[in-house]
């Protein structure tokens, strides 16, 4: 199974998920997904999500120095800096595609 993939991650592994917190799935390179509870926008920073992931996977705190979060689609991959807010960037994704991808306007409009 996937380590940490069967529990929600809030402030810590034992914290219940607030009913209003929408879940997001953080995918690991091996294809496993770790569900994360996200606060309403602007949401947590990438650094905070990495700390939650580190806790969920029971990795030592130093592990966050070797991990990175990415937002990706077939047209664009963006490595997040610690200060970035993934929810904010996800909302801006169409503009980022127009600015930085080489996809056609049709591909971008279809969200590919």
N, C-alpha and C positions, 0 to 999 in steps of 0.2 A: 504494500500500500504506500500511499504518499505520506511522508512525515508531516504532521500538522495539517494535513488536508481535510481532516474531518471535524475540526473545531473552528469556531469563530474566534477572531482575534480582535479584542477591544483594547482596553488599557493594559490587559494582561490575559493570559490564557484562561483564567478562571472567571473573568468578568463576563456578565451576561451582555448580550447584544441589545442595545436600546431598540424598542420596536420601530422607531422612526429612522434608524440608521440603515441606509440602503447597502446591501452587500456588494462587494466588488471581488473579483477573482484575480489573484496575483499568480501568474503562471511561472513556474520554475523551468529551467532549461530542459529537464527531463519530461516535461509535459504535465506534471502534477500541478494542481491548482490549490492555493491556500485562500479560503474566503476571509475577507477583511471587512470589518464594520467601518464605514466612513461617516464622519460627521457631515452635516450640510455644508455646501460651498461657503467659503473657499476650500474647506476640507483640510486634512493634514498635509504637511510637507512630505517630500520624498524621504527626508531624513527620519521623520517620525514613522512612516510606513516601513522603512528598513529596520527600525528598532522593534516594531511589532512583529515583523517577519523573523527577526533574530530570536525573539522570545518564543514565537510559535514553533520554531524548529529546534528550540533549545540549543542554540549555538552560543558560543562565548561572545561577550560584548565586542571583542575585537573583530568579529566576523563582519560587522557593518562596514569596516574599512575596506573589505574586499568585495562587497556586494554593490550592485547598481540596479536602479530601476529604469526601465525603458517603456516608452509608449511606442507601439508599432502597428503598422498596417502594411498591406502589400506595396503601398506607394511611398511610405516614409517611416523611418525609425529614428526616435529621438531619445538620447540618454539624458535622464533627468539629473540636474544638479540638486544638492541637498535642500536648497531653498525653494525649488520649484514645487508647485501645488498641482498634482496630477489631475484633479477635477477641473481646475481652471484651464489647464492645457487641453484636456479632452473637449471642453466646450469650444476652445479656439481651434480645434483640429482642422475644420474646413479652411480656415485662413492659413494655417501652417502648410497644408497641402498645396494651396495656391501659390504660396510664397517659395516653398523649398522643394517640392517634388517635381519630377519631370513627367508626371501623369497628364494625360489629356484632360480637357475640361469635362468631357463625358465621364471619364473614369472617376474624377474627383466628385462630380455631381452624384454618381452612384455610390459614393462612399467606399470605393475599393482602395 
